[in-house]
Amino acid sequence: MTTKHKDVTERLQKTNHALYLDVQKVLEKNKQERHIRGGIATRQKFLNAKKADHA
């Protein structure tokens, strides 16, 4: 676990609970969308490789 992750998941909860709740919403949304971004990146990678082969 990185220090940043520890700060936003543990320490922030004790120091600023309202901000902690907002951050948790963002982190959860990013977690849910991670596979979509990965799929888009993979698709783009192969499209770029295909273009390079034809150039």
Number of C-alpha atoms within 10 A of each C-alpha: 5 6 8 10 10 11 13 16 16 12 14 16 16 10 10 10 12 10 12 18 15 10 16 14 11 11 14 11 11 13 11 11 11 11 11 12 12 11 11 10 12 12 12 12 11 11 12 11 12 11 9 9 8 6 6
